[in-house]
């Protein structure tokens, strides 16, 4: 005879054991906005002298909705001191620049590659803020001109992956470069790239001595000769001395999501980004924005978790910065052609107060 109550109890136990607990709430804090009415896409951002730095970036200050809209690149460097409620202009970049890679290390912000209104660059340099003055120090040039790449710091080595060599390129770079910050002399090394499609606007990550590469867009030439994006959802891990390993694919593409992916509760977190589902949305001025969920990759367990967010955090082409124990997202693109001057952070990552 079948014991129905016993079966029901067993099923309830299985469901209870396999159910994931609801995620603890994340609290977001809004910081003083950048003193620019438009805000910036793809600025450089990092920490130096205890302050948050935002440098360069691009926006569309005029008419956004015509086919011939004009994008403008900027060179101002803004600084926000701890506990300050106002950004100050600290200086200027050597030239207008955006869409490069930002790395915070050695109490400085590394600005790697990027583009201006005419071309892509090999230039790399370091920004230091001492509380009163901004200093710029040169670094070795990249092996090739590069913008729209991603990068992360693993130990004392900077890794940079993918990108575009030229503004009108119809193929992304299949390039993987490393800069050992302790080497003498400093020099970029070309490493074996990931064994998959070339890409731009991917998301980098760093965890437990390995470099991670998530998503991105592969390019090809369309009928009119212009680049067409193929949105990718594959994921890879590079371990020095061991090479590349394929990981489970992302639940969705996350092109130009916040990079590098911050580590939160032991997982690599991918915030927002473009999943490619609304590429041809018309009219573009009514575009609803990018996905607001968060994808969490657990390196130990080797699987993804999906976290719906209620903050409506829609962002693309935005750097992530760890500052005072929080993950900071300065500016970025909230929907096609629209930037934001807002600066937000995750409050719960702040270190607990000392007794």
C-alpha positions as CSV (number, residue, x, y, z in Angstrom):
1,X,0.0,0.0,0.0
2,X,1.3,3.5,-0.9
3,X,1.7,5.7,2.2
4,X,0.5,9.1,0.8
5,X,1.4,11.1,3.9
6,X,4.9,9.7,4.0
7,X,5.4,10.5,0.3
8,X,4.1,14.0,0.9
9,X,6.5,14.5,3.8
10,X,9.5,13.2,1.7
11,X,8.7,15.5,-1.2
12,X,8.4,18.4,1.2
13,X,11.9,17.5,2.6
14,X,13.4,17.3,-0.9
15,X,11.9,20.7,-1.9
16,X,13.1,22.3,1.4
17,X,16.6,20.9,1.0
18,X,17.0,22.1,-2.6
19,X,15.4,25.5,-2.2
20,X,17.7,28.4,-2.2
21,X,17.1,30.9,0.6
22,X,15.9,34.3,-0.6
23,X,18.9,36.7,-1.1
24,X,19.6,39.1,1.6
25,X,18.6,42.7,0.6
26,X,21.2,44.9,-0.9
27,X,21.2,48.5,0.1
28,X,22.2,51.1,-2.4
29,X,23.7,54.5,-1.5
30,X,23.7,57.5,-3.8
31,X,26.9,59.6,-3.8
32,X,27.2,63.2,-5.1
33,X,26.7,63.2,-8.9
34,X,29.4,64.3,-11.2
35,X,29.0,68.0,-12.0
36,X,28.1,67.4,-15.6
37,X,24.5,67.4,-16.7
38,X,25.0,64.4,-19.0
39,X,27.4,62.2,-17.2
40,X,29.8,60.0,-19.0
41,X,30.0,56.6,-20.6
42,X,33.2,54.5,-20.2
43,X,35.2,56.9,-18.0
44,X,38.3,55.8,-16.2
45,X,37.7,55.4,-12.5
46,X,39.6,54.3,-9.5
47,X,41.1,55.2,-6.1
48,X,44.1,57.3,-5.2
49,X,45.0,59.2,-2.0
50,X,41.9,57.8,-0.4
51,X,39.7,59.6,-2.9
52,X,37.5,58.4,-5.8
53,X,38.7,59.5,-9.2
54,X,36.7,59.7,-12.4
55,X,38.5,60.7,-15.6
56,X,37.6,61.3,-19.2
57,X,34.6,59.5,-20.7
58,X,32.2,60.3,-23.5
59,X,28.7,61.6,-23.9
60,X,26.2,63.1,-26.3
61,X,25.5,66.7,-25.1
62,X,23.4,67.8,-28.1
63,X,20.5,66.2,-30.0
64,X,20.6,62.5,-29.2
65,X,17.8,61.1,-31.4
66,X,19.0,62.0,-34.9
67,X,21.1,59.6,-37.0
68,X,23.9,62.1,-37.1
69,X,24.2,62.7,-33.4
70,X,27.6,63.9,-32.2
71,X,29.5,62.1,-29.4
72,X,32.0,64.1,-27.5
73,X,35.1,62.8,-25.6
74,X,36.3,64.6,-22.4
75,X,39.6,65.1,-20.5
76,X,38.5,66.4,-17.1
77,X,39.6,64.5,-14.0
78,X,37.2,64.7,-11.0
79,X,38.0,63.8,-7.4
80,X,35.6,63.0,-4.6
81,X,37.3,62.9,-1.1
82,X,35.9,60.7,1.6
83,X,32.9,62.2,3.4
84,X,32.8,65.0,0.8
85,X,29.5,66.0,-0.7
86,X,31.0,67.6,-3.8
87,X,33.3,66.6,-6.6
88,X,36.2,68.9,-7.5
89,X,38.1,69.1,-10.8
90,X,41.6,67.9,-10.1
91,X,43.1,68.3,-13.5
92,X,43.0,67.0,-17.0
93,X,44.1,63.9,-18.9
94,X,46.8,64.2,-21.5
95,X,44.0,64.3,-24.1
96,X,40.3,63.5,-24.3
97,X,39.9,59.7,-23.8
98,X,37.3,57.1,-23.0
99,X,36.5,53.3,-23.4
100,X,39.8,52.2,-21.9
101,X,40.5,49.9,-19.0
102,X,40.8,51.1,-15.4
103,X,42.9,49.3,-12.7
104,X,43.4,50.6,-9.2
105,X,46.8,49.5,-7.7
106,X,49.6,51.0,-5.7
107,X,47.4,53.9,-4.5
108,X,47.0,55.0,-8.2
109,X,44.6,54.6,-11.1
110,X,46.0,52.9,-14.2
111,X,44.4,54.2,-17.5
112,X,45.0,51.6,-20.3
113,X,44.3,52.3,-23.9
114,X,41.0,53.8,-25.0
115,X,39.7,56.0,-27.8
116,X,39.0,59.6,-28.7
117,X,36.7,61.0,-31.5
118,X,39.1,60.0,-34.2
119,X,41.1,56.9,-33.3
120,X,42.1,54.2,-30.7
121,X,45.2,54.4,-28.7
122,X,48.1,52.4,-27.3
123,X,48.8,54.9,-24.6
124,X,48.9,53.8,-20.9
125,X,49.5,56.0,-17.9
126,X,49.1,56.3,-14.1
127,X,47.1,58.9,-12.2
128,X,48.0,59.8,-8.6
129,X,46.2,62.1,-6.3
130,X,48.0,63.4,-3.2
131,X,45.1,65.4,-1.8
132,X,46.1,68.6,-3.5
133,X,47.6,67.8,-6.9
134,X,47.1,65.3,-9.7
135,X,50.2,63.6,-11.2
136,X,50.4,61.7,-14.4
137,X,53.1,59.1,-14.9
138,X,53.7,57.2,-18.2
139,X,53.4,53.4,-18.5
140,X,54.5,51.1,-21.4
141,X,52.2,51.4,-24.5
142,X,50.0,48.5,-25.4
143,X,51.2,46.2,-28.1
144,X,48.4,47.5,-30.4
145,X,45.9,50.3,-30.3
146,X,42.9,49.1,-28.3
147,X,39.6,50.4,-26.9
148,X,36.5,48.5,-25.6
149,X,38.7,45.9,-23.9
150,X,38.3,44.5,-20.4
151,X,40.9,44.0,-17.7
152,X,41.6,43.0,-14.1
153,X,44.4,42.8,-11.6
154,X,45.5,39.3,-10.5
155,X,48.1,39.5,-7.8
156,X,50.6,42.0,-9.2
157,X,49.8,41.3,-12.8
158,X,47.4,43.3,-15.0
159,X,45.6,41.3,-17.6
160,X,43.8,42.9,-20.6
161,X,41.6,41.0,-23.0
162,X,39.9,41.7,-26.4
163,X,38.8,45.1,-27.6
164,X,38.9,46.9,-31.0
165,X,42.0,48.2,-32.8
166,X,40.2,50.7,-35.0
167,X,36.9,52.7,-34.6
168,X,35.6,51.1,-37.9
169,X,36.9,47.6,-37.3
170,X,34.5,44.7,-38.2
171,X,36.5,42.2,-36.2
172,X,37.4,42.4,-32.5
173,X,40.9,41.7,-31.2
174,X,41.7,38.1,-30.2
175,X,44.4,39.4,-27.9
176,X,45.4,38.7,-24.3
177,X,48.1,40.9,-22.7
178,X,49.8,40.9,-19.3
179,X,51.8,43.6,-17.5
180,X,53.8,42.3,-14.4
181,X,54.0,45.4,-12.2
182,X,57.1,44.1,-10.5
183,X,59.1,43.3,-13.6
184,X,62.1,45.4,-14.7
185,X,61.7,46.9,-17.2
186,X,57.9,47.2,-17.3
187,X,56.6,45.7,-20.5
188,X,53.4,44.1,-21.9
189,X,53.6,40.5,-22.8
190,X,51.4,38.8,-25.4
191,X,49.9,35.6,-24.0
192,X,47.9,32.8,-25.6
193,X,44.3,34.1,-25.9
194,X,41.1,32.2,-24.9
195,X,40.2,29.3,-27.3
196,X,37.0,30.9,-28.5
197,X,35.6,33.8,-30.4
198,X,37.4,37.2,-30.4
199,X,35.4,39.9,-28.6
200,X,35.0,43.4,-27.3
201,X,33.1,44.9,-24.4
202,X,33.5,41.7,-22.3
203,X,33.6,41.6,-18.5
204,X,36.8,40.8,-16.7
205,X,37.1,39.4,-13.2
206,X,39.8,38.3,-10.7
207,X,39.4,35.7,-8.0
208,X,41.8,33.4,-6.1
209,X,44.7,34.0,-8.4
210,X,42.8,33.5,-11.7
211,X,41.6,35.9,-14.4
212,X,38.0,35.5,-15.6
213,X,36.5,36.5,-19.0
214,X,32.7,36.8,-19.4
215,X,30.5,37.5,-22.4
216,X,31.3,40.3,-24.8
217,X,30.4,40.8,-28.5
218,X,31.9,39.2,-31.6
219,X,31.9,41.5,-34.7
220,X,31.3,40.8,-38.3
221,X,30.7,42.9,-41.4
222,X,27.1,43.5,-42.3
223,X,25.7,44.0,-45.8
224,X,26.6,47.7,-45.6
225,X,30.1,47.0,-44.5
226,X,29.5,48.2,-40.9
227,X,30.1,46.1,-37.9
228,X,27.3,43.8,-36.6
229,X,27.4,42.4,-33.1
230,X,27.0,38.8,-32.1
231,X,26.2,38.7,-28.4
232,X,28.2,36.1,-26.5
233,X,27.4,34.3,-23.3
234,X,30.5,32.0,-22.8
235,X,32.8,32.2,-19.8
236,X,36.5,31.4,-19.3
237,X,39.1,31.2,-16.5
238,X,42.8,31.8,-17.0
239,X,45.1,30.4,-14.3
240,X,48.8,31.4,-14.6
241,X,50.8,28.4,-15.4
242,X,47.8,26.3,-16.3
243,X,46.1,28.2,-19.1
244,X,42.4,28.5,-20.1
245,X,39.5,26.5,-18.9
246,X,35.9,26.8,-20.1
247,X,33.2,27.6,-17.5
248,X,29.4,27.3,-17.6
249,X,27.9,29.8,-19.9
250,X,26.2,32.9,-18.5
251,X,22.4,32.8,-18.2
252,X,22.3,35.7,-20.6
253,X,24.8,37.8,-22.5
254,X,26.1,40.8,-20.5
255,X,27.9,43.0,-23.1
256,X,29.5,46.1,-21.6
257,X,28.4,45.2,-18.1
258,X,30.2,46.7,-15.1
259,X,33.8,45.6,-15.2
260,X,35.8,44.2,-13.5
261,X,33.1,42.0,-11.9
262,X,33.3,42.6,-8.2
263,X,33.6,39.7,-5.8
264,X,30.6,39.7,-3.4
265,X,30.1,36.9,-0.9
266,X,32.6,34.8,-2.7
267,X,30.9,35.1,-6.1
268,X,31.8,37.1,-9.2
269,X,28.9,39.6,-9.7
270,X,27.9,40.8,-13.1
271,X,25.6,43.8,-13.0
272,X,23.3,44.7,-15.8
273,X,24.9,45.0,-19.3
274,X,23.3,44.6,-22.7
275,X,21.8,41.2,-23.4
276,X,21.1,42.1,-27.1
277,X,17.4,41.5,-27.0
278,X,16.5,45.1,-27.7
279,X,19.2,46.0,-30.3
280,X,16.6,47.0,-32.9
281,X,14.2,48.7,-30.4
282,X,12.3,51.6,-32.0
283,X,12.0,54.4,-31.4
284,X,15.4,54.3,-29.7
285,X,14.4,57.3,-27.5
286,X,11.8,55.0,-25.8
287,X,14.3,52.2,-25.1
288,X,13.4,50.8,-21.7
289,X,17.0,50.3,-20.6
290,X,19.3,47.3,-20.0
291,X,18.5,44.2,-17.8
292,X,18.5,45.1,-14.1
293,X,19.3,41.7,-12.7
294,X,22.6,40.5,-11.4
295,X,24.4,37.3,-12.4
296,X,26.5,35.6,-9.7
297,X,29.1,33.1,-10.6
298,X,30.4,30.8,-7.8
299,X,33.9,29.7,-8.7
300,X,34.0,27.0,-6.0
301,X,30.7,25.4,-7.0
302,X,31.0,26.1,-10.7
303,X,27.5,27.4,-11.3
304,X,25.6,30.6,-11.9
305,X,22.9,32.1,-9.7
306,X,20.4,34.7,-10.9
307,X,19.5,37.6,-8.6
308,X,16.6,39.9,-9.5
309,X,17.3,43.4,-8.3
310,X,14.7,45.9,-7.2
311,X,17.0,48.9,-7.6
312,X,16.3,49.2,-11.4
313,X,20.1,49.5,-11.9
314,X,20.5,49.7,-15.7
315,X,24.0,50.3,-16.8
316,X,26.4,49.6,-19.6
317,X,30.0,50.9,-20.3
318,X,30.6,51.6,-16.6
319,X,33.6,50.7,-14.6
320,X,33.3,49.2,-11.1
321,X,35.5,50.5,-8.3
322,X,36.1,49.2,-4.7
323,X,36.1,52.3,-2.4
324,X,35.9,52.2,1.4
325,X,34.5,48.7,1.3
326,X,31.8,49.4,-1.2
327,X,31.4,48.6,-4.9
328,X,31.0,52.0,-6.7
329,X,29.4,52.4,-10.1
330,X,30.3,55.9,-11.4
331,X,28.1,57.2,-14.3
332,X,27.7,54.9,-17.3
333,X,25.0,54.4,-20.0
334,X,21.5,53.9,-18.7
335,X,20.0,53.2,-22.2
336,X,21.3,53.8,-25.7
337,X,22.6,57.3,-26.2
338,X,21.7,58.4,-22.6
339,X,24.4,58.6,-19.9
340,X,23.9,59.5,-16.2
341,X,25.9,61.8,-13.8
342,X,24.8,59.6,-10.8
343,X,27.3,57.7,-8.7
344,X,25.9,54.7,-6.7
345,X,27.4,52.1,-4.4
346,X,26.4,49.0,-2.5
347,X,26.2,50.0,1.2
348,X,26.4,46.5,2.7
349,X,29.9,46.0,1.5
350,X,31.2,48.7,3.9
351,X,33.4,47.1,6.6
352,X,31.7,47.0,10.0
353,X,32.6,49.7,12.4
354,X,35.4,48.8,14.9
355,X,34.3,48.6,18.6
